[in-house]
Amino acid sequence: MKSASIGIELVGVAMAVSVLFAGAQAPATGQSGMYQGSPKAGQQGQLGSALHQRAMASGGKLSEAKDADSADLAGDLPSLAARSDEVLLVHSLTAYGGVSTSGDGVQTQYDVQILRSWKGTHKAGDVVRVSVSAGGLLFPDGVQAGMRVNGFSRLRDGGRYILFLHSSTAGGQSSPTFTLVGSGVQGAFLLDNEKVMPVYGLGALSKAYSKYDVSAFLAELNGLIPEQR
């Protein structure tokens, strides 16, 4: 009976997600993969940053790339889940570009709404912000800075994802900061036409789950984290 109830639950989740996203349109974002800064972010701080200075020195357009830290990548789904503070099915709402705390890098902030939680303190309906140290930033004066992690694709506005997140409240923050588990890029899986598409496309974990069936992926998660439904 338990396996039957899990099967019914998986069908219900798949139907709910399909209805939610049927005909959905992605909201407008920045040009050519560039995101504008958050309205809450101070323009002067962005324009005075080391990143802006380097972008100006590069003719107004800075483009850089780096590799993920292979030592921090998970080799399989159980280890990725075990290292996560939150495991969530989400709808990506919007994104903003920003300057990292060091002042010399791009930090993309993704606002996502939770559809379901397997692990963590947040519940369906909550909106949380996920930070990724990559992306494109369009400064207020039109200067651009792009930083990418090789093998990583940015989250799509309006997309549905399963996220494996690390949570921290360093520096006296009142609300946690969420980052992707696995060198900050590995713990995101796009659910596209009932197939799983790892957002980080390199390594054994990506190879194992690329174009994986969504229902099978959900079943594996239920098996790994059975205590939260």
N, C-alpha and C positions, 0 to 999 in steps of 0.2 A: 504493500500500500504506500510505503514511503516513496518508492521510485515513481509510482504513478502520480503522487502529489507533486513531486519535483517536475515531472514532465508537464503537468497542467500549468504549473507556475511558469515554466520556461515559455510555453505557448502564450500565456498571458502577457509576459514581459515583451515578447516579440511583437504581439499585436498592438500593445500600448505604444511602443516605440514607433511602429510603422504608422499608426494613426497620427501621432504627434508630428511626425516629419513629412507626412504626405503633403506635397505641394508647398513645403516651406521654402522660403527664399532667403538667401544669406544677406545680412545687412551690409551696407557699403562700408568699406574700410579705406586704408591708404592706397596710393597709386603705386603700381609696380611692386607690390609686396611690402611697401613702406607704410608703417603705421604712424599716425600723429600721436603726440604725447597726450596723456590723460588731461582732461580739463582741470583736474585738481593739482596737476603738477605745475610748479613754478617755471615760467619760461626763462627767467633770468638764470636760474640754476642750470638749465639745459644749455643755454648759450654760453655760459661761463665754464662748462665742463672741459676736461682734457679730451674727451671724445669729440666734441664739437671743434676744438682747435685742430685735432689731427685730421678731421674730415675737411676742414677749410684748407689745410695744407696740402690735401690730396685733390684740390681743385673743386671742392664742394661735393664730391661723391667718394665715400670710403667703402671699400669692399674687402672683407677679410674672412678667412676660413680657419677652422681648427678641427682636430679629431676629438672624439669622446675618449674619456679615460677608460681604457679597456679593463683595467683592474677593478673598476667600479661597476662593470656591467654584469647583470645576472645571466646565468647560463640556462635557466629554465623557469617556467611559470611558478612552481612552488616557492623557489627562492625569491622571486620578485614579489610575490604576495607576502611572504614572511617578513621581508624588509620594509613593507609598506605600513604607514600609520593609517591611511585611508585607501579603500578600494571602492571606486564609484563609477556608476554609469551616468554620464552627463550630456547635456546639450550645450555646445559652445555658443555663447551669446555675442561677445564682441572682444576686441583686443586693442591694447594701447601700447605704443612704443615708449620706451623710457631709457634713461641713463642708469647704469648699474651703480651700486653703492660706492664702488671704487672710483666712479667718475670717468672711467676710460672704456666702458663696454656698453653694449646694447642689452636691455632687459625688457622682454615682451611680457606684458601682463594680460592673461586671458581670464575673462569673467565667464564662469560656467555655472549652469543650473543643474542641480542634482536630480536625477530621475530615480535612482536606486542606490542604496549603500550596502555593500557587503561587509565593510570593516571601517570603523572610525566613529566619531562623535556626531557627524552631520547626518541629516536625513533628507528625504525627498522634498524638493521645493526650495531648499537652501541654495543660495548663490555664494560661491567661493571664488577666490582669485588664485590662479596658478602662475608662477613666475618661471620663465625660461630664459636662460642666458644666451639668446640668439634672436635673430630677426632683423627687421629694418625699421629705422627711426627717421621720420621726416621732421627736422627741426623747424621752429616757427619762421626762420628766415629762408627756408627752402633747401638748406644743406641736408644731405642724406648720408646716413651711416648704415651699412649692412654688415651683419656678422652672422655667419652660418656655422653649424656643426656638420661636418661631412656625414651624409647618410640620414640626416634629420629633416623632415618636412614640417612646416608650420601647421598649426591646427587651423582647420577651416572654420570660418564663421558659419554658424548654423549646423555644423556637423555633430554627430553623436559619437561619443568616445567612451571607452572604459579606461580609467586613469588609475595608476598605482602611484600614490603620493607620499612624500615625506613631509611631515609637519614640524615646524619649529616656531618658538616664540622668543627668540634671542633678542637682546637689547631692550627688554622691558615692553615688548609689543603687547597690546591688549588683545589682538586677534592673531591667529597663527599665519605664518607664511608657508605656502605649499609649493613644493618643487617636485618634478618627476623623479621617481626612483630610477637608478641606473645612470650615473653620470649626468643627471639632470635632463636626459633626453629619451631614455628607453621605455619608461612606463606609460606609454600612450598608445592605444589601439583604436583606430578608426573603424566604425561599423558601417560598411558601405555596400548597399544592395545585398544584405544578409551575408556578406563576407567580411572577414577581419583583415585589416590592412595595418600592420605595425607602422607607427609614425617614424620610428628609427629603423631604417632598412638594412642595417648591417648586423652580422653576427648570427649565432646559432638560434637564438630565440626568435629573431625576425624570420629566419628561414623556416622554422618549424610552424609558424602561425600565419605566414603570408597567404592570403586568400582562404583562410580557414573558415569553416562554417560557423556562423554566429551562435546558433543553438548549441553546437558542440562546445564552443568556447564558454558560454554561460554555464553549461553543465559542469565543465571542469572547475569553474570558480565555485559553484555550489558544493562541489566535492572537496575543494581546498578549504573553504570557509563556510562550513555548514551551520554555524551557530547563529548567523544573522541572515534573515530572509526578507 
